[in-house]
Amino acid sequence: QVQLVESGGGLVQAGGSPRFFCAASVRSFSSYAMGWFRQAPGKEREFVVGMSWSGGSTYYADSVKGRFTISRDNAKNTVYLQMNSLKPEDTAVYYCAATISRYNDYARWVHGMDYWGKGTLVTVSA
């Protein structure tokens, strides 16, 4: 059983820099590639960023590249999403996701995540 719990959402002003956390209750956290997705109001869920099991490889959506940074601490079973220069269009529910993989399989990170958190909402005010 894999449980992912996100935290860090809330109301943020445009230009703000919140940090999201995702705590994973799972054996062998270091066997999982991790990622963040988001779903804006009235839109489909979209990929934001993925990271390999070791943290050595990342893959970002163009919309967040240069503004968001993913990281992980395998000793703490936690993955982070540092968000900078937030824009109102970043308003969404942000989901943490995981899949067992020790390959840099970007397609799988985008389309093949197996486990999902319940999400945390960030609202960016102009």
C-alpha positions as CSV (number, residue, x, y, z in Angstrom):
1,Q,0.0,0.0,0.0
2,V,1.4,3.4,-1.1
3,Q,0.1,6.5,0.6
4,L,1.1,10.0,-0.6
5,V,0.1,13.0,1.4
6,E,0.7,16.5,0.1
7,S,0.9,19.7,2.1
8,G,1.9,23.3,1.6
9,G,-1.0,24.7,-0.4
10,G,-3.0,27.8,0.4
11,L,-3.5,31.4,-0.9
12,V,-0.4,32.9,-2.3
13,Q,0.2,36.3,-4.0
14,A,1.5,36.4,-7.5
15,G,5.3,36.2,-7.5
16,G,5.3,34.2,-4.3
17,S,7.4,31.1,-3.6
18,P,5.6,28.4,-1.7
19,R,7.1,25.0,-1.1
20,F,5.1,21.8,-1.3
21,F,5.8,18.6,0.5
22,C,4.8,15.1,-0.3
23,A,5.3,12.5,2.4
24,A,5.2,8.9,1.2
25,S,4.3,6.0,3.4
26,V,5.9,3.2,1.4
27,R,8.6,0.6,1.7
28,S,11.7,1.3,-0.4
29,F,10.9,4.9,-1.3
30,S,14.1,5.0,-3.3
31,S,12.6,2.5,-5.7
32,Y,10.0,5.0,-6.9
33,A,10.1,7.7,-9.4
34,M,8.1,10.7,-8.1
35,G,6.3,13.5,-9.8
36,W,3.9,16.4,-9.4
37,F,0.8,17.1,-11.4
38,R,-1.8,19.8,-11.3
39,Q,-5.4,20.3,-12.2
40,A,-6.7,23.8,-12.7
41,P,-10.4,24.6,-12.4
42,G,-12.3,23.4,-15.4
43,K,-9.2,21.7,-16.9
44,E,-7.7,18.3,-17.1
45,R,-4.9,17.2,-14.9
46,E,-1.5,17.9,-16.4
47,F,2.0,16.8,-15.7
48,V,4.3,19.3,-13.9
49,V,7.5,17.6,-13.2
50,G,9.0,14.1,-12.6
51,M,12.1,12.9,-10.8
52,S,14.0,9.7,-10.9
53,W,14.4,7.4,-7.9
54,S,17.8,8.8,-7.1
55,G,17.0,12.4,-7.8
56,G,19.6,12.5,-10.5
57,S,17.3,13.0,-13.4
58,T,14.3,15.4,-13.7
59,Y,11.9,16.3,-16.4
60,Y,9.8,19.5,-16.4
61,A,6.8,20.7,-18.2
62,D,7.7,23.8,-20.3
63,S,5.1,25.9,-18.4
64,V,7.1,25.6,-15.1
65,K,10.6,25.1,-16.3
66,G,12.9,27.6,-14.7
67,R,10.3,28.5,-12.0
68,F,9.6,25.2,-10.2
69,T,12.2,22.8,-8.7
70,I,11.6,19.3,-7.6
71,S,13.8,17.5,-5.0
72,R,13.6,14.5,-2.8
73,D,15.1,13.2,0.4
74,N,15.0,9.4,0.3
75,A,16.0,9.2,4.0
76,K,12.8,11.1,4.9
77,N,10.5,9.5,2.2
78,T,9.7,13.0,1.1
79,V,9.6,14.8,-2.2
80,Y,9.4,18.6,-2.5
81,L,8.2,21.1,-5.0
82,Q,9.7,24.6,-4.7
83,M,7.6,27.0,-6.7
84,N,8.9,30.4,-7.6
85,S,7.5,33.4,-9.4
86,L,4.0,32.1,-9.2
87,K,1.4,33.3,-11.6
88,P,-2.4,33.3,-11.4
89,E,-2.5,30.6,-14.0
90,D,-0.6,28.3,-11.6
91,T,-3.7,28.1,-9.5
92,A,-4.6,24.5,-9.3
93,V,-4.8,21.4,-7.1
94,Y,-1.3,19.9,-7.0
95,Y,-1.0,16.2,-6.8
96,C,2.0,14.1,-5.8
97,A,2.4,10.8,-7.7
98,A,4.7,7.8,-7.7
99,T,5.6,4.8,-9.8
100,I,8.1,2.0,-9.2
101,S,10.9,2.6,-11.6
102,R,14.6,2.8,-11.6
103,Y,14.8,4.0,-15.2
104,N,14.7,7.6,-16.6
105,D,11.5,6.8,-18.4
106,Y,10.0,10.3,-19.0
107,A,7.0,8.9,-20.8
108,R,6.1,6.8,-17.8
109,W,6.5,9.7,-15.5
110,V,4.1,11.7,-17.6
111,H,1.6,9.0,-18.4
112,G,2.2,6.1,-16.2
113,M,2.1,7.1,-12.5
114,D,0.5,4.4,-10.4
115,Y,-0.1,6.1,-7.0
116,W,-1.6,9.5,-6.3
117,G,-2.1,11.7,-3.3
118,K,-5.3,13.6,-2.7
119,G,-3.9,16.9,-3.7
120,T,-3.3,20.3,-2.2
121,L,-4.8,23.5,-3.5
122,V,-2.8,26.6,-4.3
123,T,-4.6,29.8,-5.2
124,V,-2.5,32.5,-6.7
125,S,-3.9,36.0,-6.4
126,A,-3.0,38.7,-8.8
